Amino acid sequence: MSLFAFAPSRGPRWQLALQAALGISVPIAVMTLVGQPALGYLAASGAFTILHYGALPVVERARVLPVVAATLIMSAALGALCSGTVWLASAGLVIVAIASAALAFGFRLGPPGPLFFVLTFGLAAHVIGSGAISGELYVAAFAAGCVFSYLLTLTPLVLPRVRRKTARPLLDLFPGPTLTADGRMLLLRVALVAVIGVLLGVVIDPTRTYWVVGSGIAVIGVAAARRAAFERGLHRMLGTVVGAGVYALLVLLHPAGLLLALLLGALQFTIEIIVVRHYALALVFITPMVLLLAGAATGTIGSLDIAFERVVDTLVGAALGAASGVLHPRALPTGSD
């Protein structure tokens, strides 16, 4: 994963990119038009559903994504339940990180691994804990976004040639539960990042712990190779710093309503085209998109103080995730997988 070169193309991604863009922009646009933009921001997070199993045929995605969506909704519900105090939210964050990593690696979920389950929990606990919205309304809006995003992934089924493909059984699509040596190492790394990230959050700011942990888990990814963690950590640090600068420029437009929906959709489309070829460059767009969406949901959009905090949290988390790369599969006891 070079900073100075693009990885080879893995085939066209425009369809996935378009679905992800619509998944984030349409809920915001629709709810803005009906006078409830805040609900649109929450429903837009349901686009996380689309970002899983993007390489599978549509007929197989139709089978696996309901499981992904249900797990995401469960993560949001747990975040709502743990939003009462930062300490409860921190403990829940560790539990969700370990449990979702065990599921992701045990059932070969593939990219992006446990990342969005952890972020969904953290965002729910943070937004609800701030008093911006009730837990019930948050989960309902997020679930509606997940359902909408799932329906978007089914749209290619209107074509007969797409429907004619035969889907594998669900048990073949979710092989497991077994943990290979790589899977056990990745799970150990996630557990360490979650625990240490929560402890660091006590020093930094307990309400921002989920961002530190999420950044670390993003760096860990789904590859156990030591070099992969170091490289992803470097990409995330540099991409986030540049992306924060892009955010500072975009807020000069004072994006809101339909303009914000269009801007977020454009950023999401660009991300999905680039992310498999250059992680750092993708983060130049991921950072402002997440800052804009989170800022809109919490009423802090345009705050450069929040942007600075997120950069600090990301740098800490990315360094933690990269440092976890010192652990590698050979460090585990040998045995049968």
MOVENPE-V309073 format. One record per backbone hydrogen bond with DSSP energy under -0.5 kcal/mol. CO is the residue of the C=O (numbers start at 1). NH is the residue of the N-H. E is the energy in kcal/mol with one decimal. If there is no record, write none. Layout:
CO_NH_E / CO_NH_E
This chain:
13_17_-2.8 / 14_18_-2.7 / 15_19_-2.3 / 16_20_-2.5 / 17_21_-2.3 / 18_22_-2.6 / 19_23_-2.5 / 20_24_-1.3 / 21_25_-2.3 / 22_26_-2.1 / 24_28_-0.7 / 25_29_-2.6 / 26_30_-3.1 / 27_31_-2.3 / 28_32_-1.9 / 29_33_-2.0 / 30_34_-1.4 / 31_36_-3.4 / 32_35_-1.2 / 36_39_-0.8 / 36_40_-1.2 / 37_41_-1.9 / 38_42_-1.5 / 39_43_-2.6 / 40_44_-2.0 / 41_45_-0.7 / 42_45_-0.9 / 43_46_-1.8 / 44_47_-1.9 / 45_48_-2.0 / 46_49_-1.9 / 47_50_-0.8 / 47_51_-0.7 / 48_51_-0.8 / 49_52_-1.3 / 53_56_-1.2 / 57_60_-1.0 / 57_61_-2.3 / 58_62_-2.3 / 60_63_-1.0 / 60_64_-1.8 / 61_65_-2.5 / 64_67_-0.8 / 64_68_-1.6 / 65_69_-3.3 / 66_70_-2.4 / 67_71_-2.0 / 68_72_-2.4 / 69_73_-2.7 / 70_74_-2.2 / 71_75_-2.1 / 72_76_-2.3 / 73_77_-2.5 / 74_78_-2.4 / 75_79_-2.1 / 76_80_-2.1 / 77_81_-2.1 / 78_82_-1.9 / 80_83_-1.0 / 82_85_-0.6 / 85_89_-2.3 / 86_90_-2.2 / 87_91_-2.2 / 88_92_-2.6 / 89_93_-2.1 / 90_94_-1.7 / 91_95_-2.0 / 92_96_-2.9 / 93_97_-2.4 / 94_98_-2.3 / 95_99_-2.7 / 96_100_-2.9 / 97_101_-1.8 / 98_102_-2.4 / 99_103_-2.1 / 100_104_-2.8 / 101_105_-2.8 / 102_106_-2.0 / 103_107_-2.0 / 104_109_-3.2 / 106_178_-1.9 / 110_113_-2.7 / 111_53_-0.7 / 112_115_-1.3 / 114_117_-0.6 / 114_118_-1.8 / 115_119_-2.4 / 116_120_-2.1 / 117_121_-1.9 / 118_122_-2.6 / 119_123_-3.1 / 120_124_-2.1 / 121_125_-2.6 / 122_126_-2.4 / 123_127_-3.0 / 124_128_-2.4 / 125_129_-1.9 / 126_130_-1.4 / 127_132_-1.3 / 128_131_-1.5 / 134_138_-2.2 / 135_139_-2.5 / 136_140_-2.2 / 137_141_-2.5 / 138_142_-2.6 / 139_143_-2.8 / 140_144_-2.2 / 141_145_-1.9 / 142_146_-2.1 / 143_147_-2.4 / 144_148_-2.5 / 145_149_-2.5 / 146_150_-2.3 / 147_151_-2.4 / 148_152_-1.9 / 149_153_-1.6 / 150_154_-0.9 / 151_154_-0.6 / 151_155_-0.5 / 152_155_-1.3 / 154_157_-2.3 / 155_158_-1.7 / 156_159_-1.9 / 159_162_-0.9 / 159_163_-1.9 / 160_164_-1.8 / 162_165_-1.0 / 169_172_-0.8 / 169_173_-1.5 / 170_174_-1.6 / 172_175_-0.6 / 178_180_-0.6 / 180_184_-2.8 / 181_185_-2.0 / 182_186_-2.6 / 183_187_-2.3 / 184_188_-2.2 / 185_189_-2.5 / 186_190_-2.5 / 187_191_-2.4 / 188_192_-2.4 / 189_193_-2.9 / 190_194_-2.7 / 191_195_-2.4 / 192_196_-2.8 / 193_197_-2.5 / 194_198_-2.0 / 195_199_-2.0 / 196_200_-2.6 / 197_201_-1.9 / 198_202_-1.0 / 199_202_-0.5 / 199_203_-0.7 / 200_203_-0.8 / 200_204_-2.6 / 201_205_-1.2 / 205_208_-2.3 / 206_209_-1.1 / 208_211_-1.0 / 208_212_-1.3 / 209_213_-2.6 / 210_214_-2.6 / 211_215_-2.2 / 212_216_-1.9 / 213_217_-2.5 / 214_218_-2.3 / 215_219_-1.6 / 216_220_-1.9 / 217_221_-2.1 / 220_223_-0.8 / 225_229_-1.3 / 226_230_-1.6 / 227_231_-2.6 / 228_232_-2.6 / 229_233_-2.2 / 230_234_-2.1 / 231_235_-2.6 / 232_236_-2.6 / 233_237_-2.3 / 234_238_-2.3 / 235_239_-2.7 / 236_240_-2.2 / 237_241_-2.0 / 238_242_-2.1 / 239_243_-2.5 / 240_244_-2.2 / 241_245_-1.2 / 242_246_-1.8 / 243_247_-2.3 / 244_248_-2.1 / 245_249_-1.4 / 246_250_-2.4 / 247_251_-2.3 / 249_252_-1.0 / 250_253_-1.9 / 251_254_-1.6 / 256_259_-1.2 / 256_260_-0.8 / 257_261_-2.1 / 258_262_-2.4 / 259_263_-2.5 / 260_264_-2.8 / 261_265_-2.1 / 262_266_-2.2 / 263_267_-2.3 / 264_268_-2.6 / 265_269_-2.3 / 266_270_-2.1 / 267_271_-2.4 / 268_272_-2.1 / 269_273_-1.4 / 270_274_-1.9 / 271_275_-3.1 / 274_277_-2.6 / 274_278_-2.2 / 277_7_-2.8 / 278_282_-2.0 / 279_283_-1.9 / 280_284_-1.0 / 281_284_-0.6 / 281_285_-0.6 / 282_285_-1.3 / 282_286_-2.5 / 283_287_-2.3 / 284_288_-0.5 / 285_289_-1.7 / 286_290_-2.7 / 287_291_-2.4 / 288_292_-2.5 / 289_293_-2.5 / 290_294_-3.0 / 291_295_-2.2 / 292_296_-2.2 / 293_297_-2.0 / 294_298_-1.6 / 295_299_-1.0 / 295_300_-2.0 / 295_301_-1.2 / 300_303_-2.1 / 302_304_-0.7 / 303_307_-1.5 / 304_308_-2.4 / 305_309_-2.3 / 306_310_-2.4 / 307_311_-2.1 / 308_312_-2.3 / 309_313_-2.8 / 310_314_-2.6 / 311_315_-2.7 / 312_316_-2.4 / 313_317_-2.7 / 314_318_-3.3 / 315_319_-2.2 / 316_320_-2.1 / 317_321_-2.8 / 318_322_-2.7 / 319_323_-2.4 / 320_324_-1.5 / 322_325_-1.6 / 323_326_-1.8 / 324_327_-1.8 / 328_331_-2.8 / 329_332_-1.7
